[in-house]
């Protein structure tokens, strides 16, 4: 065995169609509703394009509203199970600012905006990213009930744990719009056009 026998890198990149979605998007998104509307638009297109599930996220400068990065779920496109929307958005933001801590010294406070409460993987990724706020469209069982995705064994006090670490949580921004995207995804799944890619059945 030599190092040449092993994979030495992997890459995550945004799909080409994201550029088209950004054409008329301003650099500054002042309201939480404007930010979430962009997230929903990206999530709704993502599964139709075949990149992954109906999930998107953006990172914003909290005070200015400047758009820093975008992430969509690219698990299917990349073949990497961790390539969830939040992980992609956070990684792109950290690359752009030049460091892992999005809340560090001399770095603007950053906000992560997601179209539902993070899964267990993205929960940890968000905790350690340095963001100072998290905005979600919803956090109830609807995502799993509608889409059949397994989001993992999330702790009941997930929001309180964020708050205890200096990450404010705002829940319920454009919730109905998020559920509409999930229902559209479920219809595509029923028609055989969009797979649900849970790792293993839980029952």
Secondary structure, 3 states (H helix, E strand, C coil): CCHHHCCCCCCCCCCCHHHHHCCCCCCECCCHHHHHHHHHHHHHHHCCCCCCCCCEEEEEECCCCEEEEEEECCHHHHCCCCCCHHHHHHHHHHHHHCCCCCCCCCCCCEEEEECCCCCHHHHHHHHCCCCCEEEECCCCCHHHHHHCCCCCCCCCCHHHHHHHCCCEEEECCCHHHHHHHHHHHHHHHHCCCCCCCCCCCCC
